[in-house]
């Protein structure tokens, strides 16, 4: 039995999945653009101290937004995994999802570390010294989380090409953007972390969201029993 109600439910599920895929990179772009510019090599304690002291409220809220964006990116990949599974991928994206979620979780820890600057500012402590004290932990978490995320996006890239959910050339472009998205987190340069990463996320995930939305399953005689 296949009814109009079944089709309506499927349509709503597809639209919801497409929205979830799209929201992640959009939130990430917003958070990264809101973050005070740090264009040089990271971590840079003096640049961080200057940026935070210049607008401490913006510093705090932008890092909260960055943590939320990391969670939303993980949710986007969960939705992409569901889409690729429907297209016939049964293992690559499943394994990749584990790496992406683990990497996103560690990446969300980084904005939490940056809240130490808020505490230092409020208590009158030395902001540069506070950042210097955290540098070892920050770099370790950044590299570890980014490496996991990069492995995950690589597996998703291969799954996208193999499942050929869209045209072959488009799938290759999306796969390339996924790889750049993952690798950008490993590059300790502000321009790459904030802007290249954001652009790659948009180029990788928005076309998938559009493909999910455009290819809602339809069946002739859906109201027939």
C-alpha positions, 0 to 999 in steps of 0.5 A: 500500500502506498498513499498520498500520506506516505508521499507527504511524509517522505517529502517532509523528511527529504526537505528536513534532511536537505535543510539540515545539510545546508544549515551546518555550513551556513552557521559555520560561515557566520561564525567564522566571519564573526570571529575577529580576524586573525590572518597570520600563523596560529596560534598567535598569543599576541594577536589573540590578546589584541583581538579579544581586548578590542571587543571582548563581547564579540570574542565570547559570542563568536566562539560560542557560535563556533562551537555551535557551528561544529555541532551543526556540521556534525549533524549535516554529515549525519544527514549526508550519511543517510542520503548516501546510504539511500544511494547505495553506500553501505560502509565508507560514509558510515566509517567516515561519519565516526571520524567526522563526529569525533573530529567535530567534537574535538574541534568544538573544544577549541572555542571553549579553550578560548574562553580563558581569555574572557576570564583573564580579561575579567580578572585583569590577568595577562591575556598573552600569558594566559594564551601561552599557557594553553598553547600546548593543549590547544595545538594538540587538540587542534591537530588531533581533531583536525586529523580525524575530521580530515580522514572522515571527509576523505571517506565521504568524498570517496563515497560521494563519487562511488555512489554518484548521487549526482552527475559524475563531474559534479560529484568529483567537484563536491568530493574535492571540496570535501577534501579541502574542507577537511585538510583546511583544519590542519593548516595553522593559518588564520585565512585558511582556518576561517575563510578557506574552510568556510568556502569549502564547506559551502561548496561541499555541502550546499550542492548535496542539500540541493540534490536531496531537495530536488530528488524527492522520490515520486511514484505514479499512482501514489494513491492507489492501494 
